[in-house]
Amino acid sequence: MLHLNEGHSAFAILEEIRRVMEYDRIPFHRAQRRVSQYTVFTTHTPVAAGHDRFSADLIEEHLGIFREKMGLSHDDFMALGRVNPQDRSEPFCMTVLALKNSRRANGVSAIHGTVSRLMWNSLWPTRPEAEVPIGHITNGVHILSWLAPQQYQLFETHLGQDWPTRMAHPDMWVKVAEIDDGELWETHQNLNMRLIRFVRRRLQLQAERLGHRETTNQIDQILDPDVLTIGCARRFATYKRGDLILSQPERLAKLIEHANRPIQIIFAGKAHPRDDDGKRLLQRIAQFSYTNAYRRRVVFVENYDYNVARHLVQGVDVWLNTPRRPLEACGTSGQKVLLNGGLNLSVLDGWWNEAYDGENGFAIGHGGMHNDPDVQYQRDAEYLYDTLENEVIPLYYERDKDGIPHYWIRRMKHAIQSLGWRFSADRMVRDYANRFYLPAASATSAETA
């Protein structure tokens, strides 16, 4: 059984074909047909630039000897990675190689499956787009890797000590509604304070390195555990639009400086070393955080890694995700937030497009798209600010006499109940096993019988 994740791994198909040819002493096309029966391919990107393509000369230079061992001509070998085998100018595409030689193929969310069928329709020119054999299995996260210890203990108390073995069953999560609001809120506030202390330590080191004495001297005044905390961490690619919330400075200033209902934002992330536009986007956000007017309420954490990510997803009140639809294949960071008590505020793309039900988080816009990216950017910025001003902030600050936001907590509980089981790795693996692995295993048995 071969399960290939993204086209980078597709040469494994060719090595497996070569192995079968040698072991069973059969020609290439018989071995190719057999191997494809037990090969599954998952594509992860709806962005054309994310699919590796190599020139014919480069393929021949590195794989010429391998090609000869398989008994293939140069043109036949190149045809394995071309949409149009007769087009000698077309480069060798790793994703095409994988799609042509897999029994099952899928995207990583429902909307990504649709985008992938459109993107690769040319491989099946006689089929309507809806019948292109690329389905979807939505990604899920390994919950125990991202769940805060305090939240784990809370679930253990109210869901039972064996709750991790039953996390893929929706019925188990019903008991979340019975958790006392005060207990859940106290746990969340402790995690928020833990995040703030962590960020202050990291900012102290950054300020010392950059010579920002003012930040160093006022480090204990940066971020406030009583203020709505928005987290925004990602790989800084331009289509993810990490600066969308900075697009209306005057409006943002009013939200940050509000006397009774302020917000604060924690940014973190990295750009790909070769993505200059992504680097400039990151620099803009970092420089914005250094502005004196926002230094206490907008921060950028350098050297993004798993440790930074864990603190963020475990401690924020709101997770902000603003990709240009439909370019977010799945976007699992928001899945890591929800079981820790955070709520998602996201464009309706990737996993959130199928997860949002109106009461388990917040949506930016209504799922519409415009052909002009600049127009879509402006529209989504308006939707983002409208949602913050009219839904997110009022709900967060609506408190009882003890300072507990019961309506906000109701949404937290509903998010955990409705989404925890659906977007776990347990559910994802079961989907792959039942829909892909078992049929592939049966087909392999029939082929070799």
C-alpha positions in Angstrom: 0.0 0.0 0.0 1.4 3.4 -1.0 -0.1 6.6 0.2 1.6 9.6 -1.3 1.1 13.1 0.2 1.7 15.8 -2.4 3.6 15.4 -5.7 7.0 15.6 -4.0 6.8 11.9 -3.2 5.5 10.7 -6.5 8.8 9.1 -7.7 8.1 6.4 -5.1 5.5 5.0 -7.6 8.2 4.5 -10.2 10.5 2.7 -7.8 7.7 0.5 -6.7 6.9 -0.3 -10.4 10.6 -1.1 -11.0 10.6 -3.4 -7.9 7.5 -5.3 -9.1 9.0 -5.7 -12.6 12.2 -7.2 -11.2 10.5 -9.4 -8.5 7.7 -10.8 -10.7 9.6 -10.6 -14.0 6.7 -8.7 -15.7 6.8 -5.8 -18.2 6.4 -2.2 -17.3 2.7 -1.8 -18.2 1.6 -4.8 -16.2 3.6 -3.7 -13.2 2.2 -0.1 -13.6 -1.3 -1.4 -13.5 -0.7 -3.6 -10.5 1.0 -0.8 -8.5 -1.7 1.7 -9.3 -4.3 -0.6 -7.7 -2.7 -0.1 -4.2 -1.6 3.5 -4.6 -3.5 6.5 -3.0 -2.6 10.1 -3.7 -3.5 13.2 -1.6 -2.9 16.6 -3.2 -2.5 19.5 -0.8 -2.4 22.7 -2.8 -4.8 24.5 -5.0 -2.0 26.9 -6.0 -0.5 26.1 -9.4 3.0 27.1 -8.3 2.9 24.5 -5.6 3.0 21.6 -8.1 6.6 20.7 -9.1 7.5 20.7 -12.7 10.9 19.7 -14.3 12.3 20.1 -17.7 13.0 17.1 -20.0 16.7 17.7 -19.8 16.7 17.7 -16.0 14.6 14.5 -15.9 16.9 12.7 -18.3 20.1 13.9 -16.5 19.0 12.5 -13.2 16.7 9.6 -14.1 18.0 8.4 -17.5 19.7 5.3 -16.1 16.6 4.5 -14.0 14.4 4.9 -17.2 16.6 2.5 -19.1 16.2 -0.1 -16.4 12.5 0.1 -16.8 12.7 -0.4 -20.5 11.1 3.0 -21.4 12.1 5.5 -24.1 12.7 9.1 -23.1 9.3 10.1 -24.6 7.4 7.3 -22.9 9.0 8.2 -19.5 8.2 11.9 -20.0 4.6 11.0 -20.9 4.1 9.7 -17.4 4.3 13.2 -16.1 2.6 15.1 -18.9 -1.0 16.1 -19.3 -0.6 15.9 -23.1 2.0 13.1 -23.8 2.4 14.3 -27.4 3.5 17.8 -26.3 7.3 17.6 -26.1 7.5 21.2 -24.8 5.5 20.3 -21.7 7.6 19.7 -18.5 7.3 16.7 -16.3 4.8 17.3 -13.5 5.0 15.3 -10.3 1.3 15.7 -9.5 0.4 14.4 -13.0 2.6 11.4 -12.4 0.8 10.7 -9.1 -2.7 11.2 -10.5 -2.1 9.0 -13.5 -0.8 6.1 -11.4 -3.2 6.1 -8.4 -6.3 4.2 -7.8 -7.7 6.8 -5.5 -7.0 10.6 -5.3 -8.3 13.3 -3.0 -8.1 16.9 -1.9 -8.0 17.8 1.8 -11.4 19.6 2.2 -14.6 19.6 0.3 -13.9 22.9 -1.4 -10.4 21.8 -2.2 -11.7 18.6 -3.9 -13.9 20.8 -6.1 -10.9 23.1 -7.0 -8.7 20.0 -7.7 -11.2 18.6 -10.1 -11.3 21.8 -12.0 -7.5 22.2 -11.9 -6.8 18.7 -13.3 -9.9 18.2 -15.5 -7.6 18.2 -18.6 -6.2 14.8 -17.5 -9.7 13.4 -18.2 -10.8 15.5 -21.2 -13.9 13.3 -22.0 -15.3 13.6 -18.5 -17.4 16.5 -17.1 -15.7 18.3 -14.2 -17.9 16.7 -11.6 -16.9 13.2 -12.7 -13.1 13.8 -12.5 -11.9 11.0 -10.1 -10.6 13.3 -7.3 -12.6 13.2 -4.1 -11.9 14.7 -0.8 -11.1 13.7 2.8 -10.9 16.7 5.0 -7.8 17.0 7.2 -7.9 16.6 10.9 -5.3 17.2 13.6 -3.8 15.0 16.3 -5.6 16.4 19.2 -3.4 15.2 22.0 -0.4 16.9 20.4 -2.1 20.3 20.5 -4.3 20.1 23.5 -3.2 22.0 26.6 -2.7 19.9 29.7 -5.2 22.0 31.7 -7.8 21.4 29.0 -7.0 17.7 28.9 -7.6 17.5 32.6 -10.9 19.3 32.2 -12.1 16.8 29.6 -10.9 13.9 31.7 -13.0 15.1 34.7 -16.2 15.6 32.7 -15.9 13.2 29.8 -14.2 10.3 31.5 -10.6 9.1 31.7 -11.0 7.1 28.5 -12.2 10.1 26.5 -9.1 10.1 24.2 -10.1 6.6 22.9 -13.6 7.9 22.0 -12.8 11.3 20.6 -14.0 10.4 17.1 -17.6 9.6 18.4 -19.9 12.7 18.4 -22.0 11.3 21.3 -19.1 11.6 23.7 -18.9 15.4 23.3 -22.5 16.0 24.4 -21.3 16.2 28.0 -19.3 19.3 27.2 -22.5 21.2 27.7 -22.6 20.2 31.3 -19.2 21.7 32.2 -19.8 24.7 34.5 -19.3 27.9 32.6 -17.1 29.3 35.4 -14.8 26.3 35.4 -14.4 26.3 31.6 -13.8 30.1 31.6 -11.2 29.9 34.4 -9.3 27.2 32.5 -9.3 29.3 29.4 -8.2 32.4 31.2 -5.3 30.5 32.8 -4.2 29.4 29.3 -4.5 33.0 28.0 -2.3 34.3 30.9 0.2 31.5 30.2 0.3 32.7 26.5 0.8 36.3 27.5 3.7 35.4 29.9 5.3 33.3 27.1 5.0 36.1 24.5 6.4 38.7 26.9 9.5 36.5 27.5 10.0 36.2 23.7 9.4 39.9 23.2 12.0 40.7 25.9 14.6 38.7 24.0 13.6 40.4 20.7 13.7 43.9 22.2 17.2 43.3 23.6 18.5 42.1 20.3 16.9 45.0 18.4 17.8 47.6 20.9 14.2 48.6 21.7 14.8 49.9 25.2 11.2 51.2 25.5 9.8 47.8 25.0 12.3 46.3 27.4 11.3 48.7 30.1 7.6 48.3 29.7 7.4 44.6 29.0 4.9 43.9 31.8 2.5 46.4 30.2 2.4 44.6 26.8 -0.8 42.6 26.4 -3.5 42.3 28.9 -5.3 39.1 30.1 -8.6 41.0 30.3 -8.5 42.1 26.7 -9.9 40.1 23.7 -6.8 38.3 22.3 -6.7 37.5 18.6 -4.1 35.1 17.2 -2.8 35.2 13.6 0.0 32.8 12.9 0.9 31.2 9.5 3.3 30.8 6.7 3.3 34.3 5.3 2.3 33.7 1.6 0.5 36.6 -0.1 -2.7 34.5 -0.8 -3.0 34.0 3.0 -3.3 37.8 3.4 -2.0 38.0 6.9 -2.2 41.8 6.7 -5.9 42.0 6.0 -6.7 43.3 9.5 -4.1 46.1 9.0 -5.8 47.3 5.9 -8.0 50.0 7.6 -5.6 51.6 10.2 -8.1 54.2 11.5 -10.7 51.5 12.1 -8.2 49.2 13.7 -6.9 52.0 16.0 -10.5 52.5 17.3 -10.8 48.8 18.1 -7.4 48.7 19.8 -7.8 51.9 21.8 -11.5 51.4 22.8 -11.9 52.4 26.5 -14.2 49.5 27.4 -13.9 46.9 24.7 -10.3 46.9 23.3 -8.7 44.1 21.3 -5.1 42.9 21.0 -3.4 40.9 18.3 -0.5 38.4 18.4 1.1 37.7 15.0 3.7 35.0 14.3 4.9 33.1 11.3 7.6 32.8 8.6 7.8 33.2 4.9 9.4 30.8 2.5 13.0 31.7 1.9 12.4 32.2 -1.9 9.1 34.1 -1.4 10.1 37.7 -1.5 6.5 39.0 -1.6 5.8 36.9 1.5 8.9 38.3 3.2 7.7 41.9 2.5 4.3 41.0 3.9 5.9 39.7 7.1 8.1 42.8 7.4 5.1 45.1 7.1 3.4 43.3 9.9 6.5 43.3 12.1 7.1 47.0 11.5 3.5 47.8 12.3 3.9 46.0 15.7 6.9 48.2 16.5 4.9 51.4 16.1 4.7 53.2 19.5 0.9 53.7 19.2 0.3 49.9 19.0 3.3 48.4 20.9 1.2 47.3 23.9 -1.6 45.8 21.8 -0.1 44.4 18.6 2.9 42.2 18.8 4.9 40.0 16.4 6.7 36.9 17.7 9.8 35.9 15.8 11.2 32.4 15.2 7.9 30.7 14.7 8.1 27.0 15.6 6.0 24.3 17.3 6.5 25.8 20.7 5.2 29.2 19.7 2.3 27.5 17.8 1.3 25.5 20.8 1.1 28.5 23.1 -0.9 30.4 20.6 -3.5 27.8 19.7 -3.9 27.0 23.4 -4.3 30.5 24.7 -6.0 32.8 22.2 -9.6 33.9 22.4 -10.0 34.1 18.6 -8.1 32.6 15.7 -8.0 34.8 12.7 -7.7 33.2 9.2 -8.0 35.4 6.1 -6.9 33.5 2.9 -8.1 34.5 -0.5 -10.9 32.0 -1.3 -10.5 29.3 -2.7 -6.8 29.1 -2.2 -6.7 27.6 1.3 -6.6 23.8 0.8 -7.6 23.0 4.4 -6.0 25.2 7.0 -5.7 23.0 10.1 -4.4 25.6 12.5 -7.9 26.6 13.4 -8.7 23.0 14.2 -6.0 23.0 16.9 -7.6 26.1 18.5 -11.2 24.9 18.9 -10.6 22.1 21.5 -8.6 24.5 23.6 -11.5 26.9 23.9 -10.7 29.4 21.2 -13.1 30.4 18.5 -12.4 30.7 14.8 -12.9 33.9 12.8 -12.2 32.9 9.2 -13.0 33.3 5.5 -15.3 30.5 4.4 -12.5 28.4 2.8 -10.8 25.1 3.5 -12.2 23.2 6.5 -14.1 26.2 7.8 -16.3 26.3 4.8 -17.8 22.9 5.8 -17.4 23.4 9.6 -19.1 26.8 10.3 -22.8 26.5 11.3 -23.5 30.1 12.4 -23.0 29.3 16.1 -19.6 27.6 16.5 -17.4 30.5 15.6 -17.5 33.5 13.2 -17.4 33.8 9.4 -15.8 36.6 7.3 -18.2 37.1 4.4 -20.6 34.7 2.8 -18.3 32.7 0.6 -18.4 34.9 -2.4 -15.5 35.4 -4.8 -14.5 38.1 -7.2 -12.2 37.7 -10.2 -10.2 40.8 -9.2 -8.1 40.0 -6.1 -7.9 43.6 -5.1 -11.7 43.9 -5.1 -12.0 40.7 -3.1 -9.4 42.0 -0.6 -11.4 45.2 0.0 -14.6 43.3 0.4 -13.2 40.8 2.8 -11.6 43.6 4.8 -15.1 45.2 5.2 -16.6 41.9 6.2 -13.8 41.3 8.7 -14.3 44.6 10.4 -18.0 44.4 10.4 -17.9 41.0 12.0 -15.4 42.1 14.7 -17.4 45.3 15.5 -20.9 43.8 15.4 -20.5 40.2 16.5 -17.1 39.1 18.0 -16.3 42.1 20.3 -19.8 42.6 21.7 -20.3 38.9 22.5 -16.9 38.6 24.2 -17.5 41.6 26.5 -21.1 40.8 27.4 -20.5 39.6 31.0 -22.5 38.8 34.2 -21.8 40.4 37.6 -19.0 37.9 38.1 -17.3 38.8 34.8 -18.3 35.6 33.0 -19.3 35.8 29.3 -22.0 33.1 29.2 -23.1 33.6 25.6 -19.4 33.5 24.5 -18.9 30.3 26.5 -22.0 28.8 24.9 -20.4 29.3 21.6 -17.1 27.8 22.9 -19.0 24.7 24.0 -20.9 24.4 20.8 -17.6 24.6 18.8 -16.1 21.8 20.8 -19.2 19.6 20.6 -19.9 20.1 16.9 -16.3 20.2 15.6 -14.0 18.3 18.0 -14.8 14.8 16.6 -15.2 15.9 13.0 -11.7 17.4 12.6 -9.6 15.0 14.5 -6.9 12.8 13.0 -8.8 9.8 14.3 -11.8 10.6 12.1 -9.5 11.4 9.2 -7.6 8.1 9.4 -10.8 6.2 9.6 -12.0 7.9 6.5 -8.8 6.9 4.6 -9.0 3.3 5.9 -12.7 2.8 5.0 -12.8 4.7 1.7 -9.3 4.2 0.3 -7.1 1.6 2.0 -9.6 -1.3 2.3 -10.8 -1.0 -1.4 -7.2 -0.7 -2.5 -6.3 -3.8 -0.5 -9.2 -5.7 -2.0 -8.3 -4.7 -5.5 -4.7 -5.8 -4.9 -5.8 -9.2 -3.7 -8.0 -9.7 -6.8 -5.2 -8.6 -9.1 -2.6 -11.0 -7.7 -5.0 -13.9 -7.2 
